């Protein structure tokens, strides 16, 4: 392995893979409920939560949080427990 390949491999290992929570649109939850849940589960500001809810409504889905899997798993569980449709990808 060349030095450059070793460095790239080391960087990839240190940075780790970023995961995402993707929130999907549904016909059941109100904007207010989605916004309140994003503030609670993902630590969004009210503005962030509102923008994400609008994107989900018009685009069908939106990445609402990125990070390490161990951080995202309980957040995604909170979204699901609140009746939202989400997954970690």
Order of alpha helices (4+ residues) and beta strands (2+ residues): alpha-beta-alpha-alpha-beta-alpha-beta
